[in-house]
Amino acid sequence: MATRKSVSKPKLKSIKAKVPKAAPAKKVAVTPAAESPTAPAAKDIKVVVLAPVKQKVKLVRDSFTMPKNEYLTLSDLKLRSARLGLPAKKSEVLRAGVAVLSKMSDTGFAAALDAIPSLKTGRPKDSKKVGTKKTAKKA
């Protein structure tokens, strides 16, 4: 007679909810004239201010084409950041550039855009495949 193997049930892990730490309580003084007969006679009221909860930002994956000299400039900027003691990834360098552009005035932003030539969209053609055609087999 065949025996069944006992299947172990997965253990459930306890999950602790992350609660943001509250800022130190602030005391607000209440003047005696402001007290009403129905309100409790409290001299100090503690106010607890909660820190805003940071939400996860959804990431977007994208691809683009750029000239080789600008791509090499990205590598130079990565090396520059490493020499400054702040190693950065390509995406971090690009995001920093976007942050700087967003804080520019309209005239500065327009000047920066005018300095960059526009490119054709799409993937660049592979230099190995250009000009080569497959020939049909001879019968």
Steps between C-alpha positions, in 0.01 A plus 500: 500500500636837397536760769432864437768747574392762743506844347624766734287807520680827431565695814337838513727782593370773719491833323558813699342812362744784452374797691672833442666645806319796644674831540554621854180635649457875485342687788252771420413745773133583542409839644249497784258728311478248214371223725132425480291362786436176309865438406726322746728732689828407337796735516713310248378312197730245341494497123650198324607560143558189291767500233363450148525143377715465189326307227690281257540663162421282201803457275481531123740322266582678175759490224630772274764576240779751548817593311814317603680816617213582740499140620873529573429822689274296728797273576716805573236633740487162676878510547478861618242407763719211616798736540280725713424204723142467373495200263191514280330281242411619151136532595592711804706737284211532255249559780727768648509668159121491478478652849735784399305564178171511688630780724626712209322808380307475174768692309780280634302186425426619144871579448598153622251337263621712206858383564399134453439376144188289448546135402299250303296276725546124505792266527818574306575263214768242569814583301565128431161447339503809280562420133506122539234296329456128513538342160270222394648153464567388148303195397 
